[in-house]
Amino acid sequence: MSKKVVIVGGGIIGTMHAVLALQEGYSVVQCERDLTPLSASMRNFGLIWVSGREVGTELELALRAREIWGEVGAKVPATGFRANGSLTIARNAAEMQVLEEANSLPDAKSRGFSLLTRAETHALEPVLAGDFIGALRCTQDAAAEPQFLLSALRDFLKSNENYQWVPNFEAMDFTHNESGNHVTDVKGTTLSGDLVVFCPGAFHKGFLSTFFVDAPVRRVRLQMAATVPLPEKIGHSLADGDSLRYYPAFKDLSLSALPPQPQVAAENYMQLLLVQRLDGTLTIGDTHEYVEPFGYEITEAPYEHLSSVISAIFGTSAPAIARRWDGIYSQSTGSELYFRKTIAPGAVVITGGGGRGNTISPAIAEETMIQWR
């Protein structure tokens, strides 16, 4: 008889645990406090972003995760997974210098880096016809569709008789005894298993709060937006030169020579990330807010800035913004790439993937499988 796993959390980290646990031969029950997941996994870019990962363990984990993403995407096409790659755009000589240095890194080949002139960039993506010098291409980067990703994976999982989905299960208590691990919700329903994985995302409260005391994690608030559909197709995900300031792959390069960010970008810790959804809309962002209590407003100035950057790169007015939203994710602040804490034999809490959680979620789940073996 196969061991039973209870997964608490319907986001991407919990769902990747479900995918890999079934592959390992476990029986899986996955529960979620909402009818469907509504938090960070639904509110992000859907990017699988290898290009910015730090050399060493982080890059190794991201590259392994990218392999698994490819396998999962092939099995479940409805996720919208596509190996589209990315272009980081240089709009001035200082940014181009950093891209040239990145392309000369010892691990540039494993990241799929290549340096493009402006003409080569335009030939690859004709919509990019504005004021820029060149770009760094990364063929290892990929994307999925956040709007469909989790539901597509759940539909795939439900086809396996050893999987059960339990929505509207708001966990409020956990116990461990000789019979296993037990999770009880607010209605008194208990789910029991040999193994339990709690994937609470940015919810650090409730009965799990004791495990987050002095933990090296913080919550981060983002603001993002979607434009009206763009008739032209953009094959790659895009990043601007400001993104170089925020990704650890570039931290030892000539960042000190970059011109200062505009005030609104600096105040909101901004970069431009852009990915075209399958419906033609552009998901754009993002801002970062690190200190709680967070604001509650969706502010306009960051989007005016993003629109100006897009207009400069496109050489024409940016598409109008159709909707805006925010989201909160959990980010590790320590030396580990994410937060993992064993709270009882066979029971673990996992969160803190931060801005890389979507990217490395399959590899996080694989590390759990390895520990269970």
C-alpha positions as CSV (number, residue, x, y, z in Angstrom):
1,M,0.0,0.0,0.0
2,S,1.4,3.4,-1.0
3,K,2.1,6.1,1.5
4,K,-0.4,8.9,1.8
5,V,0.7,12.6,1.4
6,V,-1.4,15.5,2.6
7,I,-0.5,18.8,0.8
8,V,-1.8,21.9,2.4
9,G,-1.9,24.7,-0.2
10,G,-3.0,24.9,-3.8
11,G,-0.4,27.3,-5.1
12,I,2.4,26.4,-7.4
13,I,4.8,25.0,-4.7
14,G,2.0,22.8,-3.3
15,T,0.8,21.7,-6.7
16,M,4.3,20.8,-7.9
17,H,4.6,18.7,-4.8
18,A,1.4,16.9,-5.8
19,V,2.7,16.3,-9.4
20,L,6.0,14.9,-8.2
21,A,4.5,12.9,-5.3
22,L,2.1,11.1,-7.7
23,Q,5.1,10.3,-10.0
24,E,6.9,8.8,-6.9
25,G,3.9,6.5,-6.3
26,Y,2.4,8.3,-3.3
27,S,-1.3,8.7,-2.7
28,V,-2.0,12.4,-2.6
29,V,-4.7,14.6,-0.9
30,Q,-4.3,18.3,-1.7
31,C,-6.3,20.9,0.2
32,E,-6.8,24.6,-0.3
33,R,-8.5,27.2,2.0
34,D,-10.3,28.9,-1.0
35,L,-12.5,27.4,-3.7
36,T,-9.5,27.9,-6.0
37,P,-6.1,29.4,-5.3
38,L,-6.2,33.2,-5.3
39,S,-2.9,34.3,-4.0
40,A,0.6,34.9,-5.4
41,S,0.7,32.0,-7.8
42,M,-2.3,33.5,-9.6
43,R,-0.9,37.1,-9.5
44,N,2.6,36.7,-11.1
45,F,4.1,36.9,-14.5
46,G,4.2,33.1,-15.0
47,L,7.9,33.5,-15.7
48,I,10.4,30.6,-15.4
49,W,13.4,33.0,-15.1
50,V,16.8,31.3,-15.2
51,S,18.8,34.3,-16.6
52,G,19.0,36.2,-13.3
53,R,19.7,33.4,-10.9
54,E,22.9,33.6,-8.9
55,V,25.8,31.3,-9.9
56,G,26.1,28.2,-7.8
57,T,23.3,26.4,-6.0
58,E,20.6,28.9,-7.1
59,L,21.4,28.5,-10.8
60,E,21.7,24.7,-10.5
61,L,18.3,24.5,-8.8
62,A,16.8,26.8,-11.5
63,L,18.2,24.8,-14.4
64,R,16.9,21.6,-12.8
65,A,13.5,23.2,-12.3
66,R,13.6,24.4,-15.9
67,E,14.0,20.7,-17.1
68,I,11.0,19.6,-15.0
69,W,8.9,22.6,-16.2
70,G,9.6,21.4,-19.7
71,E,8.5,17.8,-18.9
72,V,5.3,19.1,-17.1
73,G,4.5,21.5,-19.9
74,A,4.7,18.7,-22.5
75,K,2.4,16.5,-20.4
76,V,-0.1,19.4,-19.7
77,P,-0.2,21.8,-22.7
78,A,-3.1,23.7,-21.1
79,T,-0.6,25.3,-18.7
80,G,0.5,27.5,-21.6
81,F,4.1,26.5,-20.9
82,R,6.4,27.7,-23.7
83,A,10.2,27.9,-24.0
84,N,10.0,31.5,-25.3
85,G,13.3,32.8,-23.9
86,S,13.9,36.4,-22.8
87,L,15.5,39.6,-24.0
88,T,17.0,42.1,-21.5
89,I,17.1,45.4,-23.3
90,A,20.0,47.9,-23.0
91,R,19.0,51.5,-23.6
92,N,22.4,53.1,-22.9
93,A,26.1,52.3,-23.1
94,A,26.4,51.5,-19.3
95,E,23.6,48.9,-19.5
96,M,25.2,47.4,-22.7
97,Q,28.5,47.1,-20.8
98,V,26.8,45.0,-18.1
99,L,25.2,42.8,-20.8
100,E,28.5,42.3,-22.5
101,E,30.1,41.3,-19.1
102,A,27.2,38.9,-18.5
103,N,27.6,37.3,-21.8
104,S,31.3,36.6,-20.9
105,L,30.5,34.9,-17.6
106,P,31.8,31.3,-17.3
107,D,28.2,30.1,-17.0
108,A,26.8,32.1,-19.9
109,K,26.4,29.1,-22.1
110,S,24.5,27.1,-19.5
111,R,22.1,30.0,-19.2
112,G,21.6,30.2,-22.9
113,F,23.1,33.7,-23.1
114,S,23.9,35.5,-26.4
115,L,24.5,39.2,-27.1
116,L,22.4,40.9,-29.8
117,T,22.9,44.2,-31.6
118,R,20.0,46.5,-32.0
119,A,19.5,45.3,-35.6
120,E,19.6,41.6,-34.5
121,T,17.1,42.3,-31.7
122,H,14.7,44.1,-34.1
123,A,15.0,41.3,-36.6
124,L,14.1,38.8,-33.9
125,E,11.3,40.9,-32.5
126,P,10.1,43.5,-35.1
127,V,7.8,45.2,-32.5
128,L,11.0,46.4,-30.8
129,A,11.8,49.4,-33.0
130,G,12.6,52.1,-30.4
131,D,15.6,53.7,-28.8
132,F,17.9,51.0,-27.5
133,I,21.4,49.7,-28.2
134,G,21.1,45.9,-28.0
135,A,19.9,43.0,-25.8
136,L,21.0,39.9,-23.9
137,R,19.1,36.9,-25.0
138,C,18.5,34.0,-22.7
139,T,17.1,30.8,-24.3
140,Q,16.6,29.0,-20.9
141,D,13.9,31.4,-19.8
142,A,10.3,30.3,-20.3
143,A,6.8,31.3,-19.4
144,A,3.4,29.8,-18.5
145,E,-0.1,31.2,-18.1
146,P,-0.9,32.0,-14.4
147,Q,-4.6,32.3,-15.2
148,F,-4.7,28.7,-16.4
149,L,-1.7,27.0,-14.9
150,L,-3.0,25.7,-11.6
151,S,-6.4,24.7,-12.9
152,A,-4.7,22.8,-15.8
153,L,-2.4,21.0,-13.4
154,R,-5.4,20.1,-11.1
155,D,-7.3,18.7,-14.1
156,F,-4.3,16.6,-15.0
157,L,-3.9,15.4,-11.4
158,K,-7.6,14.5,-11.0
159,S,-7.2,12.0,-13.8
160,N,-5.1,9.9,-11.4
161,E,-7.2,7.8,-9.0
162,N,-4.6,8.4,-6.3
163,Y,-5.2,12.1,-6.2
164,Q,-7.9,14.0,-4.3
165,W,-8.6,17.7,-4.4
166,V,-10.2,19.3,-1.3
167,P,-11.1,23.0,-1.6
168,N,-12.5,25.3,1.1
169,F,-10.4,23.5,3.7
170,E,-9.0,26.2,6.0
171,A,-6.5,24.4,8.2
172,M,-6.5,25.4,11.8
173,D,-4.6,22.7,13.7
174,F,-2.0,20.0,13.2
175,T,-1.1,17.0,15.3
176,H,1.4,14.2,15.0
177,N,1.1,10.8,16.8
178,E,2.0,7.2,16.2
179,S,-0.7,6.9,13.6
180,G,0.7,9.7,11.4
181,N,0.1,13.4,10.7
182,H,-3.3,15.0,11.0
183,V,-4.5,18.4,9.7
184,T,-7.9,19.7,10.9
185,D,-9.9,22.5,9.4
186,V,-12.2,25.1,10.9
187,K,-15.2,22.9,10.4
188,G,-13.6,20.0,12.3
189,T,-12.8,17.9,9.2
190,T,-9.5,16.0,9.6
191,L,-7.1,14.9,6.8
192,S,-4.5,12.3,7.8
193,G,-1.4,11.0,6.1
194,D,1.9,9.5,6.6
195,L,3.5,12.7,5.3
196,V,2.3,16.3,5.3
197,V,3.6,19.4,3.4
198,F,2.4,22.8,4.4
199,C,2.8,25.3,1.6
200,P,1.2,28.5,3.1
201,G,2.7,31.1,0.7
202,A,2.6,34.5,2.4
203,F,0.2,33.3,5.1
204,H,2.5,33.2,8.1
205,K,-0.3,33.4,10.7
206,G,-2.6,31.0,12.4
207,F,-1.4,27.7,13.9
208,L,1.8,27.9,11.7
209,S,2.8,31.2,13.2
210,T,4.9,29.6,15.9
211,F,7.1,28.1,13.2
212,F,7.8,31.5,11.7
213,V,9.1,33.1,14.9
214,D,12.5,34.6,14.1
215,A,12.4,32.8,10.7
216,P,14.5,34.4,7.9
217,V,11.4,35.2,5.8
218,R,9.5,38.4,4.9
219,R,6.5,39.3,2.9
220,V,6.8,41.4,-0.2
221,R,4.0,43.3,-1.9
222,L,4.0,43.8,-5.7
223,Q,1.9,45.9,-8.1
224,M,1.3,44.7,-11.7
225,A,-0.9,45.4,-14.6
226,A,-2.2,44.0,-17.9
227,T,-2.6,46.0,-21.1
228,V,-5.2,45.7,-23.8
229,P,-4.2,43.1,-26.5
230,L,-1.3,44.0,-28.7
231,P,-2.0,42.9,-32.3
232,E,1.7,42.2,-32.9
233,K,3.2,39.1,-31.4
234,I,6.2,39.3,-29.0
235,G,7.9,35.9,-28.8
236,H,10.2,36.6,-25.9
237,S,9.6,37.9,-22.4
238,L,11.3,41.3,-21.9
239,A,13.2,43.0,-19.2
240,D,14.7,46.4,-19.1
241,G,18.2,47.5,-17.8
242,D,16.8,48.2,-14.3
243,S,16.2,44.5,-13.9
244,L,20.0,44.1,-13.8
245,R,20.0,45.9,-10.4
246,Y,17.7,43.3,-8.8
247,Y,18.9,39.9,-10.1
248,P,21.9,38.3,-8.3
249,A,23.5,36.9,-11.5
250,F,24.7,40.4,-12.3
251,K,25.6,41.6,-8.8
252,D,29.4,41.5,-9.4
253,L,29.3,43.3,-12.8
254,S,29.6,47.0,-13.5
255,L,26.3,48.0,-11.9
256,S,27.9,51.0,-10.2
257,A,28.3,52.6,-13.7
258,L,24.6,52.5,-14.4
259,P,22.8,55.8,-14.4
260,P,20.5,56.5,-11.4
261,Q,17.0,55.3,-11.7
262,P,14.2,57.8,-12.1
263,Q,12.8,58.8,-8.7
264,V,9.6,56.8,-9.1
265,A,11.5,53.7,-10.1
266,A,13.9,54.0,-7.2
267,E,11.2,54.7,-4.6
268,N,9.2,51.7,-5.7
269,Y,12.2,49.4,-6.3
270,M,11.0,49.0,-9.9
271,Q,12.0,47.1,-13.0
272,L,10.2,46.4,-16.3
273,L,9.2,42.8,-16.8
274,L,6.9,42.1,-19.7
275,V,5.4,39.0,-21.1
276,Q,2.7,38.6,-23.7
277,R,-0.1,36.4,-22.7
278,L,-1.8,34.0,-25.2
279,D,-4.7,36.4,-25.6
280,G,-2.3,39.1,-26.8
281,T,-2.4,41.2,-23.6
282,L,0.9,42.2,-22.0
283,T,1.5,41.5,-18.3
284,I,3.8,44.3,-17.1
285,G,5.4,45.3,-13.8
286,D,6.6,45.5,-11.2
287,T,7.1,47.3,-8.0
288,H,8.3,46.0,-4.6
289,E,7.2,47.0,-1.2
290,Y,9.3,45.4,1.6
291,V,8.2,47.0,4.9
292,E,4.9,46.2,6.6
293,P,2.2,47.4,7.1
294,F,1.8,47.5,3.3
295,G,-0.2,50.1,1.5
296,Y,-3.6,49.2,0.1
297,E,-3.7,51.5,-2.9
298,I,-2.8,50.7,-6.5
299,T,-0.8,53.8,-7.4
300,E,-0.6,55.3,-10.8
301,A,2.9,56.8,-11.0
302,P,4.6,53.4,-11.5
303,Y,2.5,52.6,-14.5
304,E,3.2,55.9,-16.1
305,H,6.9,55.1,-15.7
306,L,6.5,51.6,-17.1
307,S,4.4,52.9,-20.1
308,S,7.2,55.4,-20.9
309,V,9.8,52.7,-20.8
310,I,7.7,50.4,-23.0
311,S,7.1,53.3,-25.5
312,A,10.8,54.0,-25.7
313,I,11.7,50.4,-26.4
314,F,8.8,49.9,-28.9
315,G,9.2,53.2,-30.6
316,T,5.5,53.8,-30.4
317,S,2.9,54.4,-27.7
318,A,2.6,51.6,-25.2
319,P,-0.8,49.7,-25.2
320,A,-3.3,51.2,-22.8
321,I,-3.5,49.5,-19.4
322,A,-6.7,47.6,-18.9
323,R,-6.5,46.4,-15.3
324,R,-4.2,46.5,-12.3
325,W,-3.7,44.3,-9.3
326,D,-1.3,43.6,-6.4
327,G,-0.1,40.5,-4.7
328,I,2.0,39.4,-1.7
329,Y,4.6,36.7,-1.7
330,S,6.9,35.2,0.9
331,Q,10.6,35.7,0.5
332,S,13.6,34.0,2.2
333,T,16.0,36.6,3.7
334,G,18.6,34.2,4.8
335,S,21.3,32.2,3.1
336,E,18.9,29.5,1.9
337,L,17.0,29.9,-1.3
338,Y,13.7,29.2,0.4
339,F,12.3,28.4,3.8
340,R,12.0,24.7,4.8
341,K,11.3,23.6,8.3
342,T,10.5,20.1,9.6
343,I,7.9,20.5,12.4
344,A,7.3,16.8,13.1
345,P,8.4,13.4,11.7
346,G,7.2,13.4,8.1
347,A,5.8,17.0,8.3
348,V,7.4,20.0,6.8
349,V,6.6,23.7,6.1
350,I,7.9,25.1,2.8
351,T,7.6,28.7,1.6
352,G,9.8,31.8,1.0
353,G,10.5,31.2,-2.7
354,G,10.1,34.9,-3.2
355,G,10.6,36.3,-6.7
356,R,11.9,32.9,-7.8
357,G,9.2,30.7,-6.3
358,N,7.4,30.1,-9.6
359,T,10.8,29.3,-11.3
360,I,12.2,26.8,-8.8
361,S,8.9,25.3,-7.5
362,P,9.5,21.9,-9.3
363,A,13.0,21.6,-7.9
364,I,11.8,22.5,-4.4
365,A,9.3,19.6,-4.7
366,E,12.0,17.3,-6.0
367,E,14.1,18.1,-3.0
368,T,11.2,17.0,-0.8
369,M,10.9,13.7,-2.7
370,I,14.6,13.1,-2.3
371,Q,14.4,13.6,1.5
372,W,11.4,11.3,1.7
373,R,13.3,8.5,-0.1
